[in-house]
Amino acid sequence: YRSSAFTGKVSRQFNQKNTTLSAGIAYADDTVIATENTSNIVDRDKDTLDLSVGLSQILSRNTILDFNVGYGHSKGYLADPYRQISRYGDVIVDTKFGPILLEDQTEEFDENRPDELDRFVAKASVRHYIRTANAALQASYRFFTNSDSVEGHTAELKWIQQVNPRLSVTPYVRYYQQTKADYYYPTLTGTEIVGHDNNDGSGAHYSSDYRLSAFDS
């Protein structure tokens, strides 16, 4: 894997430095290099562009509000060159003597994801300093969605306890919920999808990557 990337960020303060507005951009020109141990027989390119805007607002002497939004677009080879997906069942094989039915066979196909992906993320957090406890309470919520039908919600609550000038302890609780991608399948068995090894974003899309599944944590 070879990557060339650049990032840039600007920020400006307003309202007697109580308000800070920032914006950022990042671009990556990547190449997934073909090896003997992957499904790629040639090098594949991937381009990624990310844009972000953030606002930080001092609400009071001890309270700060942060809000950030981001948009990203990726194009090119977006699959995992090490991942495959299986299908168990009967297989018809064409031979010079005609088609032959092979029963109870397991086929393996290279995963195939769409070659373009759009994503959007928004996060809001508020942090309040509690002077009497020498600690801060921080609450945040993050929303994420992309063009693969994945939608995620994250809620988090942190207690940041300053023990001494060099040590702080932060217990927290976090809840995360995510929907599955529209092409996620643990296996192609029982589906009407015809597997193939295009591995270039064309044809039917499928992946057994558990990170694309629906889950709560």
C-alpha positions, -999 to 999 in steps of 0.1 A, spaced: 0 0 0 14 34 -10 -2 67 0 5 103 -8 -16 128 11 -18 165 22 -39 183 47 -46 219 54 -65 237 82 -74 274 89 -91 289 120 -103 323 130 -115 338 163 -145 361 167 -166 377 194 -136 387 217 -121 352 211 -151 335 225 -159 319 191 -135 300 170 -144 289 134 -122 264 116 -121 246 83 -100 218 70 -93 198 38 -75 165 32 -67 147 0 -51 113 -4 -38 96 -36 -34 59 -27 -23 28 -45 -32 -7 -34 -2 -27 -47 -8 -62 -62 10 -91 -44 9 -129 -45 -12 -130 -13 -40 -107 -25 -68 -109 -50 -53 -81 -71 -33 -90 -102 -26 -53 -110 -21 -22 -88 -54 -4 -80 -58 34 -73 -79 51 -47 -86 88 -42 -101 103 -11 -112 139 -4 -123 150 31 -137 184 40 -146 196 76 -160 227 93 -159 233 131 -173 257 156 -161 262 192 -181 285 214 -174 295 250 -208 295 267 -196 306 301 -166 308 323 -166 270 327 -185 256 297 -174 251 261 -195 239 232 -179 222 201 -197 214 169 -181 198 138 -194 185 104 -175 167 78 -180 153 43 -158 128 25 -157 112 -10 -137 82 -20 -133 68 -55 -114 38 -70 -106 5 -54 -124 4 -21 -125 -34 -14 -103 -55 9 -78 -74 -13 -75 -101 15 -112 -108 20 -134 -134 3 -170 -146 7 -183 -181 4 -213 -198 -12 -223 -234 -4 -246 -254 -28 -249 -270 -62 -226 -258 -90 -231 -263 -127 -197 -265 -145 -194 -262 -183 -172 -288 -199 -165 -299 -234 -189 -328 -228 -216 -304 -217 -227 -289 -183 -221 -311 -152 -239 -307 -119 -216 -308 -88 -236 -311 -56 -227 -296 -22 -198 -275 -33 -182 -245 -15 -172 -216 -38 -150 -187 -27 -153 -153 -43 -132 -121 -39 -153 -94 -22 -166 -67 -45 -176 -32 -31 -188 -2 -50 -160 20 -64 -174 52 -50 -184 62 -15 -198 94 0 -199 99 38 -212 125 62 -204 130 99 -216 155 125 -205 157 162 -216 180 190 -200 180 225 -202 202 256 -176 203 284 -183 218 318 -156 224 343 -166 217 379 -143 238 401 -151 223 434 -142 188 422 -113 199 400 -129 178 372 -148 182 340 -180 166 327 -181 161 289 -211 148 269 -211 142 231 -232 129 203 -220 118 169 -240 110 138 -225 92 108 -240 80 74 -227 70 40 -239 60 6 -236 23 15 -267 27 38 -246 25 70 -259 49 96 -243 52 130 -251 70 163 -227 74 192 -235 89 226 -207 93 252 -204 107 287 -170 113 303 -159 124 337 -124 139 335 -108 139 370 -76 158 375 -56 139 402 -25 161 402 -8 184 376 6 153 358 -22 128 361 -59 127 352 -84 98 352 -113 96 328 -140 70 333 -167 71 306 -197 53 292 -204 51 254 -232 37 234 -230 29 197 -256 17 172 -251 10 135 -272 -3 106 -257 -27 81 -244 -19 46 -268 -28 18 -243 -53 4 -232 -70 36 -237 -108 37 -220 -132 60 -223 -157 31 -239 -158 -3 -256 -191 6 -293 -187 4 -292 -155 -16 -299 -150 -53 -266 -133 -59 -244 -148 -85 -208 -146 -73 -180 -134 -95 -144 -123 -93 -146 -89 -110 -132 -73 -78 -134 -39 -95 -167 -24 -84 -187 -37 -113 -214 -63 -112 -231 -75 -80 -216 -60 -47 -210 -81 -16 -187 -83 14 -185 -104 45 -166 -77 65 -183 -78 99 -175 -41 103 -203 -35 78 -229 -54 98 -256 -40 121 -246 -40 158 -250 -23 191 -223 -18 217 
